Amino acid sequence: MVVQVMLNLLLVLTLACAFLYVAKRFKQGRPQGLSSIKTVAMLSLGSKEKILLIEVLGQKVLVGVTPSQISTLKTFTDTLSEDSLESFNDVYQKKSMVLGEPV
C-alpha cells in the first residue's frame, strides 16, 4: 500500500516537472532581435505615468502611458534634431501641468 502511494507520488511529480519544462520552453516566444518595436527612451512622470520614445518600423513616436490609456503625443518623421528635443520639452511641460506636477 505504501509502495503504491510512493509510486503515484513519483508519477505526479514527474508529470509536474515535465509540464513545467514544456511551459518554460513555450514561454520564451520569439527572440527580441526580431521585434519591429523598440524603446528608445523612457521618462518617468510618477509612479505609474511615463513618456516613451519608441521606434516603430524606423519611425520614432512619442507616447504617454498611464494605467488606463496610451496616447500618441508626437510622431517624428525625420531624425531627432534640436527642434525635436525642444518639442519633447514642450510636451513634457504640458503633460506635467496636466498631471499637476511641478516641472
C-alpha positions in Angstrom: 0.0 0.0 0.0 2.8 2.5 1.0 4.8 1.5 -2.1 1.8 2.2 -4.4 1.3 5.7 -2.8 5.0 6.5 -3.2 4.9 5.4 -6.9 1.8 7.5 -7.5 3.5 10.5 -5.9 6.6 10.0 -8.0 4.4 9.8 -11.1 2.7 13.1 -10.2 6.0 14.8 -9.5 7.5 13.6 -12.8 4.4 14.8 -14.8 4.6 18.2 -13.0 8.3 18.6 -13.9 7.6 17.7 -17.5 4.8 20.2 -17.7 6.9 23.0 -16.2 9.7 22.2 -18.7 7.4 22.4 -21.6 5.7 25.6 -20.3 9.1 27.2 -19.9 10.1 26.3 -23.4 6.9 27.8 -24.9 7.1 30.9 -22.7 10.2 32.2 -24.3 8.4 33.3 -27.5 10.3 34.8 -30.4 13.7 36.4 -29.9 13.8 40.1 -29.1 16.0 40.9 -32.1 13.1 40.3 -34.5 10.8 42.8 -32.8 9.8 45.8 -35.0 9.1 48.0 -31.9 11.9 49.3 -29.8 12.0 51.5 -26.8 14.5 54.3 -27.5 14.0 56.4 -24.3 11.7 56.5 -21.2 10.9 59.3 -18.8 9.0 58.5 -15.7 6.5 61.2 -14.6 5.3 59.5 -11.5 4.8 56.1 -10.0 2.6 54.9 -12.9 2.9 57.6 -15.6 5.7 57.8 -18.2 6.6 59.1 -21.6 8.2 56.7 -24.0 10.0 57.4 -27.2 9.6 54.3 -29.3 10.7 53.3 -32.8 8.2 51.5 -35.0 9.4 50.4 -38.4 12.0 53.1 -38.5 9.7 56.0 -37.4 10.0 57.5 -33.9 6.8 58.0 -31.9 6.5 59.8 -28.5 3.7 58.2 -26.4 2.3 58.9 -23.0 1.5 55.9 -20.8 -0.9 55.8 -17.8 -2.5 52.9 -16.1 -5.7 53.4 -18.1 -4.5 54.5 -21.6 -1.7 55.1 -24.1 -1.7 58.3 -26.1 0.3 59.4 -29.1 2.0 62.7 -28.2 4.1 63.3 -31.3 5.3 61.5 -34.4 8.7 62.3 -35.7 9.1 61.9 -39.4 12.8 62.7 -39.6 15.8 62.1 -37.4 15.7 63.7 -34.0 17.2 67.2 -34.1 17.4 70.1 -31.7 13.9 71.3 -32.8 12.6 67.8 -31.9 14.1 67.9 -28.5 12.5 71.3 -27.9 9.2 69.8 -28.9 9.8 67.0 -26.4 10.4 69.6 -23.7 7.2 71.4 -24.6 5.2 68.1 -24.5 6.8 67.2 -21.1 5.9 70.6 -19.6 2.3 70.3 -20.9 1.9 66.8 -19.5 3.4 67.9 -16.2 0.9 70.7 -15.9 -2.0 68.3 -16.7 -0.8 65.9 -14.1 -0.4 68.8 -11.6 3.3 68.2 -11.0 5.9 71.0 -11.0 8.4 71.0 -13.9 
